[in-house]
Amino acid sequence: MTAIFEMGIAGIRSGIADGDFTAKEVAETFIARVSAAKPLNAFLVETPEHALAAAEATDKAKAAGETLGKMAGVPIGMKDLFCTQGVETTAASGILKGFVPQYESTVSSNLFQAGAGMLGKLNLDQFAMGSSNETSAFGNVISPWRRNDGGNSDLTPGGSSGGSAAVVSGRIAPAATGTDTGGSIRQPAAFTGITGFKPTYGRCSRWGTIAFASSLDQAGPMAHDVRDCAIMLGSMAGFDAKDSTSLDLPVPDWEAALSSNLAGKKIGIPKEYRVENMPAEIDALWEKGIEMLKDAGATIVDVSLPHTKYALPAYYIIAPAEASSNLSRYDGVRYGLRDLPDGAGLQDMYAATREAGFGPEVKRRIMIGTYVLSAGYYDAYYTQAQKVRTLISQDFDKAWNSCDLLLTPTAPSAAFGLGEKMDDPLAMYLNDVFTVPSSLAGLPAMSVPAGIDGKGLPLGLQIIGKALDEQSVFNAGLAIEERAGFVAKPEQWW
Amino acid sequence: MVKMTESTYRIQGGTGEWEVVIGLEVHAQITSKSKLFSGASTEFGAEPNTQVSLVDAAMPGMLPTLNGECVRQAVRTGLAINAQINKYSRFDRKNCFYADLPQGYQISQLYHPIVGEGVIQISLDEKDPDAHGKAIGVERIHIEQDAGKLMHDQHPTMSYVDLNRCGVALMEIVSKPDMTSPKEAAAYVRKLRSILRYVGSCDGNMEQGSMRADVNVSVRKPGGELGTRTETKNVNSMRFIQAVIEYEAQRQVDLIEDGGEVVQETRLFDPDRNETRSMRSKEDAHDYRYFPDPDLLPLELEDDFIFDCKASLPELPDEKRARYKNVLGLSAYNAAVLTAEHETALWFEELLETTDKPEEIASSAANWVTSELFGALNRLGLGIENSPVSPAQAAELLGLIADGTISGKIAKQVFEIMLETGDGARKIVEEQGLKQESDTGAIEKVIAEVMAANEDKVAQYRDGKDKLFGFFVGQTMKAMQGKANPQVVNELLKKTLG
């Protein structure tokens, strides 16, 4: 039998159902894994008691013959952007150090309702702003992966959901929550050889999730494979009256309808995603992906998304604009950090608190956002960016006339070394070049591991679908998963 | 120097006359049990920070959800002033760091307000509103959140903040610059308040801050180009609004005539010194960085919803006043006074409804309400909603006058007892023997006694000193303790004295 720690959601679920092991054994296994993984700096808070309590509830329910929830007995990692009742929640920012919510986010609450337990709160880029996990106020996460060059240099797990990617790929948690604003689920999933899914905007409630950019933020699962993502998203999603942008639609049973037969499906290959200086290995992977989808019965068509090159600039106006306003509430008045110098007035307190509490990348985005919304600049930047956003959505709408899904690489490179890009924010922002357009359009998209580069690092392919058509995205992902035979795992060095 | 003529208000400056141009932005608290975007209570006067939800306190991850009742009230208000209802509106964030604004932004509607242009009819003469009316344009009404309240007197070096008001729904009703005198501005606010109270969308309570105005004032030579305006914030009484206009107009005229220039700025009114002071100029005006709130979807209204809002409106003051005048036959003055406040009109109508013949009694009832009842309430310092005498009790009293059971004079006495004891008029009249004497025999007997006791005056009267007639009426009434029917006394005296 596979060791428990190697199992994902579906494996744990059937093992518990078949009586191979108890939920408590599962929880204890992963609690020990968490405990041993401190060198990765993936957890900001460990909550073994939460995982054990949920496991005991599952075992009790099973003994009583009750129907178990879809996540029953699965201990997960929780990105520290989700507010968790009674458990410190900081968004990896100094400004929220010590903040303990009195409420449970809708997504975490839905997962607990489905029987999941929580192993702890996962490190991330501060306020989810970053692509390498290096903007965390509590130190970066180190990827479980290493290059096969014997150099042992520390790599980024990607970001912002870097803690989530690290623990799932390191088999420290069977699954974890992520959030994706411009690629924060998909890029780290690609960097660590796991599967990450960003649903249609509005599928998962944003209530209780610390906001970065409200019109883009979406929660999603990060797990071993497509099936696990389908199970977990089914437990996270759902209408929530407390979020005005939540979709009032039933949640389909994605798991039940999984099928890798793509007969009749047309897959678009957007030519604008063939960017300059893309490593040949990624190009080759993309070609491999095309062949896999053909093999699954799909037809391949070339499509054009002409405004793609404007997506990144538009994103880096809209997201910071919303962030600059969303982060105004961290002012030292009601919770979190307060820096009150001697004899300081209110304005001094704001300045000192925000100076001390926010990291450099967060400050940079607040300043960009403040600038683009300022009188005299608003039309040139914000209004223009919104127009671009509309054009990008229209690009996708037009593409759907000739195809059902799009296949692209997830990121323009494999995981890079920690510290390699921190001095160059623009190079860092380029990580999102393939993931941002679908975020701007609110479309479902996922990253599936599809290959290994020459240095032994995982590479991912991205599938983008029509709004609300998560099923087709899952199905195409499954077709790649079945054909890619991706079995690489990081060697345990920690 | 201020010169008032009947219709124009002018500032007399060294260079001639100046005209004042006034626009008002009235902030009216929407009547609703919970706040605009949260479920917290809006009740006035609670202990600080006891009516604060997670959303109001801007806890991390909290999201606003729109209170439909506030939307309904804003639409009803718009319909009541015949305004354009915008089926598409949107909420914007107005960003500003302030301790009483936990989110760091106020959710408002800058670009797409829920209500567009409308009109409010004001009257400058209560006695005859139709003859002295003026239409004041309303530019727009939008919905927004109120802020919290800072408390500076709780700690020697710190300020405290009370978030109870934070997030309470306001309507901002923006007038066009159509007013030209303090009196017009006051009449506008009075009329707006009346409409809001009829509609039930705001209680209009200025003392509790439910209604306050930003007063925009500029001056110009009559008919000339508009001058630069100043905006005096948060003026919270009718009297202060007028004081602000008078002060600002005079200040601006003096400034210009001394060679200066009016600066576009925000000012504050100091009621103790009766003057306005500069708060911040245009240069250091906040850049609010307005942008559409991404947490809220655009607000789209269905025709059915607007129709239902319209159907739910009560008869409004102008319609009611016309009906009182034309159908009930009341004087223009009574019709205006009785309809100014919704409570008064409702009280009056309830009185009429408890009688069999409302049309017949309407005029006398109107006179009685505007003189006797208002006088008593004024003396007691009570509003009509707290009147110690109910409309039914008043109807009973008026019935006794109408059927001749008591005289108008005795009625005043009975009313006083009603106010004190709460007893019904009929009961008082019976218990205290105040029933009017209409029996001619009894009255004739007393008249004979009065004439016998005043033979000299009888002679003088008969010699042509007509004025003495009143003396005989008085003596007769006095002898009968005021209970004689005055009409019968008059008739019999005329007959007997010849």
Interface residues (C-beta under 8 A of the other chain):
Chain A: F82 C83 T89 A91 L96 F99 P101 Q102 Y103 S105 R206 W207 G208 T209 I210 A211 A213 S214 S215 A241 K242 D243 S244 T245 A321 E322 S324 S325 L327 S328 R329 D331 V333 R334 Y335 L346 Q347 Y350 T370 L373 S374 A375 Y378 Y382
Chain B: L54 A57 A58 M59 P60 G61 M62 L63 P64 T65 L66 R93 N95 F97 A99 P102 Q103 G104 Y105 S159 V161 D287 R289 Y290 F291 P294 D295 L296 L297
